[in-house]
Amino acid sequence: MSIDVRYVVDGPEDAPVVVLSGSLGSTLDMWRPQVAALAAEFRVVRYDHRGHGGSPAPEGPYSIADLGGDLLRLLDRIGAERAHVAGVSLGGMVGMWLAAHAPERIDRLALICTSALLGPAEQWAQRAAAVREKGVAPIAPGIVERWFTPAYAEREPDAVEAMRAMLASNDAEGYASCCEAIERMDLRADLAAISAPTLVLAGAQDLATPPEHGERIAREIPDARLRVLDDAAHLASWQQADTVNDLLRAHFGHMATRHAAGMKVRREVLGDAHVDRAQARTTAFTEPFQDLITRYAWGEIWTRPGLDRKTRSCMVLTALTAHGHWEELAMHVRAAVRNGLTPQEIREVFLQAAIYCGVPAANRAFGIAQQVLSELEA
């Protein structure tokens, strides 16, 4: 059963949502180097896994599906139909599970220093047993030692100590139960089902999830991109914060950029008045569809350089006539005029349509176009 986890939100309320999912033993504080860099253009949501930080620690053992269910519940609580997700280690495992089992909720995915299968299983069982017996504090120094390169640990002892204290603060049962989730995890069969555009980051000096783990993930997820970061161990998001922030902004900002480009073209073709009316009618129910057509129809197709807008208008008028989308046809007759088509050229489009789409359809199209053109002339 999913639970309500602790979370913090930064950034504009109307910006695209980016969820940051942390590593085993971390709290949402592990993402401090990312907050300012991402919150300028995204609604950044950080949260604690169950059994971590300020989140409840229900009785274990847990599974990756349990943690994925918690994230789905969080998306519902914040009203996010879809989100970008970035996860380090355990957070990346949760991100992979979510992208495979609830793909409609994921826009783009970033997987940082993580694995689809992290054995040996006996190691995780032994760690869970040790933590249940003595708590997290005794193992914290050895774990944090693997989070950073030796040179960084020597250079930034305060950061290393802060991470050790964060790790030691976790609930023993919650931490042990998450160890058992990793013990039983095998996401290899899920990777091919992930359709979200995926960025995979690995630390060249990561001993916990070495680069070959990221390489396997990138091979199996269709069209995934891999970047191995030099001078980085397991907590690459901290040690190489500037590089990781730039990569995340570029990866997640692709959708925002496409939306902005699409909105510009949509207004140029359809006019401000039409777009303003469409936005005014937008509800929580219809918003995902409005976002979809802005990003893909207008931001992906209408912005391509291969055809000019007059040609695209001719194609749209023909297609709408063929399928009998009469309300859309009226809108696109107006758009065709805005794109530079003359009434004579629009007439030629419908004459051609009469041959290839049928006389009755063209007859209806002529009637609609005549009314629109008369209104525009008036």
C-alpha positions as semicolon CSV with decimal commas, in nm:
position;residue;x (nm);y (nm);z (nm)
1;M;0,000;0,000;0,000
2;S;0,135;0,343;-0,094
3;I;0,195;0,607;0,172
4;D;0,218;0,986;0,192
5;V;0,586;1,081;0,186
6;R;0,738;1,408;0,297
7;Y;0,809;1,649;0,010
8;V;0,919;2,005;-0,059
9;V;0,836;2,212;-0,367
10;D;1,046;2,494;-0,516
11;G;0,997;2,698;-0,831
12;P;0,701;2,843;-1,023
13;E;0,366;2,669;-0,974
14;D;0,285;2,674;-1,346
15;A;0,624;2,540;-1,461
16;P;0,687;2,182;-1,579
17;V;0,729;1,946;-1,283
18;V;1,066;1,784;-1,210
19;V;1,067;1,522;-0,933
20;L;1,399;1,444;-0,766
21;S;1,419;1,095;-0,613
22;G;1,715;1,026;-0,384
23;S;1,958;0,745;-0,316
24;L;1,936;0,483;-0,045
25;G;2,004;0,646;0,291
26;S;1,961;1,003;0,170
27;T;1,697;1,263;0,249
28;L;1,569;1,534;0,021
29;D;1,865;1,745;0,140
30;M;2,092;1,549;-0,094
31;W;1,945;1,754;-0,379
32;R;2,051;2,094;-0,238
33;P;2,304;2,151;-0,521
34;Q;2,025;2,111;-0,779
35;V;1,746;2,324;-0,631
36;A;1,850;2,675;-0,733
37;A;1,973;2,561;-1,074
38;L;1,647;2,386;-1,164
39;A;1,385;2,593;-0,979
40;A;1,435;2,893;-1,205
41;E;1,251;2,713;-1,486
42;F;1,088;2,406;-1,328
43;R;0,856;2,322;-1,041
44;V;1,105;2,113;-0,844
45;V;0,965;1,846;-0,611
46;R;1,204;1,672;-0,368
47;Y;1,085;1,396;-0,140
48;D;1,200;1,138;0,114
49;H;1,153;0,769;0,036
50;R;0,949;0,574;0,289
51;G;1,168;0,499;0,591
52;H;1,389;0,798;0,513
53;G;1,405;1,150;0,657
54;G;1,063;1,282;0,745
55;S;0,860;1,012;0,569
56;P;0,681;0,733;0,759
57;A;0,855;0,397;0,798
58;P;0,585;0,130;0,764
59;E;0,675;-0,225;0,855
60;G;0,887;-0,396;0,591
61;P;1,001;-0,555;0,379
62;Y;0,947;-0,313;0,088
63;S;0,963;-0,358;-0,288
64;I;1,057;-0,119;-0,567
65;A;0,689;-0,130;-0,665
66;D;0,600;-0,004;-0,316
67;L;0,835;0,291;-0,356
68;G;0,706;0,352;-0,707
69;G;0,352;0,355;-0,571
70;D;0,456;0,620;-0,319
71;L;0,583;0,839;-0,603
72;L;0,261;0,792;-0,801
73;R;0,066;0,893;-0,493
74;L;0,286;1,201;-0,457
75;L;0,219;1,303;-0,818
76;D;-0,153;1,278;-0,746
77;R;-0,118;1,483;-0,428
78;I;0,057;1,770;-0,607
79;G;-0,183;1,754;-0,902
80;A;0,080;1,654;-1,161
81;E;-0,060;1,443;-1,444
82;R;0,291;1,405;-1,583
83;A;0,640;1,491;-1,462
84;H;1,006;1,468;-1,543
85;V;1,186;1,238;-1,298
86;A;1,553;1,236;-1,198
87;G;1,674;0,964;-0,964
88;V;2,007;0,876;-0,805
89;S;2,070;0,509;-0,722
90;L;1,754;0,388;-0,543
91;G;1,571;0,689;-0,687
92;G;1,676;0,583;-1,035
93;M;1,541;0,234;-0,970
94;V;1,208;0,387;-0,870
95;G;1,217;0,603;-1,184
96;M;1,275;0,302;-1,409
97;W;0,989;0,111;-1,245
98;L;0,753;0,407;-1,285
99;A;0,852;0,470;-1,647
100;A;0,784;0,103;-1,732
101;H;0,464;0,054;-1,530
102;A;0,301;0,400;-1,551
103;P;0,449;0,550;-1,870
104;E;0,164;0,798;-1,903
105;R;0,292;0,979;-1,593
106;I;0,652;1,031;-1,714
107;D;0,768;1,295;-1,962
108;R;1,146;1,256;-1,951
109;L;1,370;1,044;-1,728
110;A;1,722;1,099;-1,590
111;L;1,897;0,802;-1,427
112;I;2,205;0,889;-1,222
113;C;2,449;0,628;-1,085
114;T;2,192;0,351;-1,070
115;S;2,135;-0,010;-1,172
116;A;1,862;-0,239;-1,300
117;L;2,006;-0,533;-1,101
118;L;2,239;-0,467;-0,809
119;G;2,374;-0,781;-0,649
120;P;2,483;-0,988;-0,484
121;A;2,152;-1,036;-0,304
122;E;2,327;-1,175;0,003
123;Q;2,505;-0,844;0,053
124;W;2,174;-0,658;0,086
125;A;2,028;-0,920;0,319
126;Q;2,336;-0,893;0,540
127;R;2,324;-0,514;0,544
128;A;1,955;-0,518;0,636
129;A;2,024;-0,759;0,923
130;A;2,316;-0,549;1,050
131;V;2,111;-0,230;1,046
132;R;1,820;-0,390;1,228
133;E;2,061;-0,508;1,496
134;K;2,279;-0,199;1,544
135;G;2,117;0,090;1,355
136;V;2,239;0,287;1,054
137;A;2,512;0,492;1,225
138;P;2,778;0,215;1,242
139;I;2,771;0,155;0,865
140;A;2,743;0,522;0,764
141;P;3,117;0,603;0,737
142;G;3,186;0,308;0,507
143;I;2,886;0,386;0,286
144;V;2,966;0,757;0,250
145;E;3,326;0,669;0,166
146;R;3,194;0,517;-0,157
147;W;2,980;0,823;-0,238
148;F;3,278;1,050;-0,317
149;T;3,622;1,017;-0,468
150;P;3,909;1,023;-0,214
151;A;4,035;1,355;-0,349
152;Y;3,695;1,518;-0,305
153;A;3,655;1,375;0,046
154;E;3,991;1,524;0,143
155;R;3,904;1,858;-0,016
156;E;3,548;1,885;0,119
157;P;3,540;1,717;0,462
158;D;3,239;1,920;0,577
159;A;3,027;1,793;0,288
160;V;3,129;1,435;0,361
161;E;3,045;1,476;0,730
162;A;2,704;1,625;0,643
163;M;2,627;1,324;0,424
164;R;2,739;1,084;0,699
165;A;2,509;1,256;0,950
166;M;2,221;1,250;0,702
167;L;2,267;0,878;0,642
168;A;2,296;0,798;1,013
169;S;1,972;0,984;1,089
170;N;1,754;0,737;0,899
171;D;1,511;0,496;1,061
172;A;1,677;0,155;1,094
173;E;1,371;-0,047;0,991
174;G;1,298;0,181;0,696
175;Y;1,658;0,166;0,572
176;A;1,675;-0,213;0,616
177;S;1,344;-0,261;0,433
178;C;1,473;-0,053;0,139
179;C;1,783;-0,274;0,134
180;E;1,550;-0,570;0,095
181;A;1,374;-0,394;-0,193
182;I;1,708;-0,373;-0,376
183;E;1,787;-0,733;-0,277
184;R;1,480;-0,860;-0,465
185;M;1,487;-0,605;-0,748
186;D;1,537;-0,706;-1,110
187;L;1,429;-0,438;-1,357
188;R;1,612;-0,576;-1,661
189;A;1,294;-0,698;-1,830
190;D;1,133;-0,355;-1,780
191;L;1,397;-0,152;-1,961
192;A;1,280;-0,220;-2,317
193;A;0,930;-0,101;-2,220
194;I;1,050;0,245;-2,118
195;S;0,941;0,497;-2,381
196;A;1,030;0,820;-2,200
197;P;1,335;0,997;-2,345
198;T;1,610;0,891;-2,104
199;L;1,943;1,037;-1,999
200;V;2,179;0,799;-1,814
201;L;2,464;0,945;-1,608
202;A;2,738;0,735;-1,451
203;G;3,036;0,823;-1,232
204;A;3,368;0,704;-1,372
205;Q;3,491;0,625;-1,018
206;D;3,161;0,491;-0,883
207;L;3,226;0,170;-0,687
208;A;2,862;0,120;-0,581
209;T;2,710;0,125;-0,931
210;P;3,008;0,118;-1,171
211;P;2,972;0,267;-1,522
212;E;2,893;-0,072;-1,678
213;H;2,560;-0,066;-1,493
214;G;2,468;0,259;-1,667
215;E;2,595;0,123;-1,997
216;R;2,362;-0,178;-1,971
217;I;2,067;0,049;-1,892
218;A;2,144;0,278;-2,186
219;R;2,170;-0,020;-2,423
220;E;1,830;-0,160;-2,325
221;I;1,619;0,159;-2,303
222;P;1,530;0,264;-2,659
223;D;1,725;0,573;-2,771
224;A;1,868;0,639;-2,422
225;R;2,174;0,865;-2,402
226;L;2,472;0,782;-2,179
227;R;2,725;1,020;-2,027
228;V;3,007;0,899;-1,800
229;L;3,128;1,176;-1,570
230;D;3,497;1,196;-1,487
231;D;3,606;1,270;-1,131
232;A;3,278;1,144;-0,986
233;A;3,186;0,854;-0,761
234;H;2,837;0,745;-0,652
235;L;2,696;1,085;-0,554
236;A;2,779;1,248;-0,884
237;S;2,489;1,492;-0,846
238;W;2,680;1,645;-0,554
239;Q;3,045;1,612;-0,658
240;Q;2,981;1,720;-1,019
241;A;2,682;1,941;-0,946
242;D;2,743;2,204;-1,217
243;T;2,781;1,945;-1,492
244;V;2,482;1,743;-1,374
245;N;2,268;2,057;-1,345
246;D;2,354;2,162;-1,700
247;L;2,272;1,814;-1,832
248;L;1,941;1,800;-1,644
249;R;1,835;2,146;-1,760
250;A;1,914;2,057;-2,119
251;H;1,738;1,719;-2,098
252;F;1,425;1,837;-1,920
253;G;1,416;2,178;-2,085
254;H;1,362;2,015;-2,426
255;M;0,989;1,989;-2,356
256;A;0,962;2,344;-2,224
257;T;1,150;2,474;-2,528
258;R;0,926;2,282;-2,765
259;H;0,616;2,413;-2,585
260;A;0,739;2,772;-2,614
261;A;0,824;2,730;-2,983
262;G;0,487;2,567;-3,046
263;M;0,296;2,843;-2,871
264;K;0,475;3,105;-3,080
265;V;0,385;2,934;-3,408
266;R;0,032;2,856;-3,290
267;R;-0,029;3,225;-3,223
268;E;0,125;3,330;-3,554
269;V;-0,090;3,086;-3,754
270;L;-0,419;3,090;-3,563
271;G;-0,404;3,438;-3,414
272;D;-0,385;3,563;-3,056
273;A;-0,762;3,586;-3,015
274;H;-0,818;3,220;-3,102
275;V;-0,535;3,095;-2,880
276;D;-0,644;3,316;-2,591
277;R;-0,997;3,174;-2,616
278;A;-0,858;2,817;-2,620
279;Q;-0,647;2,886;-2,313
280;A;-0,936;3,049;-2,130
281;R;-1,145;2,734;-2,187
282;T;-0,866;2,505;-2,066
283;T;-0,945;2,304;-1,754
284;A;-0,746;2,058;-1,545
285;F;-0,912;1,785;-1,752
286;T;-0,820;1,932;-2,093
287;E;-0,480;2,085;-2,005
288;P;-0,274;1,774;-2,096
289;F;-0,433;1,771;-2,442
290;Q;-0,369;2,143;-2,496
291;D;-0,008;2,088;-2,391
292;L;0,018;1,788;-2,627
293;I;-0,099;1,974;-2,937
294;T;0,112;2,279;-2,854
295;R;0,428;2,073;-2,815
296;Y;0,380;1,822;-3,096
297;A;0,149;1,965;-3,363
298;W;0,278;2,322;-3,338
299;G;0,618;2,281;-3,170
300;E;0,731;1,970;-3,358
301;I;0,559;1,966;-3,700
302;W;0,470;2,326;-3,785
303;T;0,819;2,442;-3,685
304;R;1,000;2,202;-3,921
305;P;1,186;2,376;-4,205
306;G;1,099;2,128;-4,482
307;L;0,774;2,296;-4,595
308;D;0,661;2,658;-4,587
309;R;0,344;2,752;-4,401
310;K;0,140;2,807;-4,718
311;T;0,208;2,449;-4,825
312;R;0,126;2,317;-4,479
313;S;-0,204;2,508;-4,486
314;C;-0,293;2,349;-4,822
315;M;-0,225;2,005;-4,677
316;V;-0,429;2,073;-4,363
317;L;-0,728;2,205;-4,561
318;T;-0,725;1,893;-4,777
319;A;-0,697;1,655;-4,482
320;L;-0,975;1,827;-4,288
321;T;-1,202;1,815;-4,595
322;A;-1,129;1,446;-4,646
323;H;-1,222;1,364;-4,286
324;G;-1,514;1,606;-4,256
325;H;-1,373;1,806;-3,963
326;W;-1,582;2,112;-4,050
327;E;-1,530;2,323;-3,737
328;E;-1,154;2,274;-3,766
329;L;-1,179;2,356;-4,138
330;A;-1,324;2,700;-4,067
331;M;-1,042;2,770;-3,822
332;H;-0,780;2,663;-4,075
333;V;-0,929;2,867;-4,359
334;R;-0,864;3,169;-4,139
335;A;-0,517;3,033;-4,065
336;A;-0,452;2,982;-4,438
337;V;-0,527;3,348;-4,503
338;R;-0,290;3,444;-4,221
339;N;-0,027;3,221;-4,384
340;G;-0,060;3,408;-4,714
341;L;-0,302;3,197;-4,919
342;T;-0,535;3,400;-5,142
343;P;-0,904;3,312;-5,190
344;Q;-0,811;3,193;-5,541
345;E;-0,549;2,954;-5,401
346;I;-0,793;2,823;-5,137
347;R;-1,042;2,763;-5,420
348;E;-0,781;2,555;-5,605
349;V;-0,723;2,345;-5,293
350;F;-1,092;2,258;-5,272
351;L;-1,120;2,192;-5,647
352;Q;-0,836;1,943;-5,609
353;A;-1,011;1,798;-5,305
354;A;-1,328;1,749;-5,508
355;I;-1,143;1,501;-5,728
356;Y;-0,951;1,315;-5,456
357;C;-1,179;1,352;-5,152
358;G;-1,523;1,357;-5,317
359;V;-1,761;1,620;-5,453
360;P;-1,995;1,627;-5,147
361;A;-1,703;1,692;-4,912
362;A;-1,564;1,965;-5,135
363;N;-1,909;2,119;-5,167
364;R;-1,929;2,150;-4,787
365;A;-1,576;2,288;-4,775
366;F;-1,657;2,554;-5,035
367;G;-1,957;2,664;-4,832
368;I;-1,757;2,694;-4,509
369;A;-1,470;2,874;-4,683
370;Q;-1,710;3,118;-4,855
371;Q;-1,861;3,213;-4,519
372;V;-1,521;3,258;-4,352
373;L;-1,380;3,462;-4,641
374;S;-1,690;3,682;-4,646
375;E;-1,651;3,746;-4,272
376;L;-1,286;3,834;-4,318
377;E;-1,363;4,067;-4,609
378;A;-1,634;4,238;-4,406
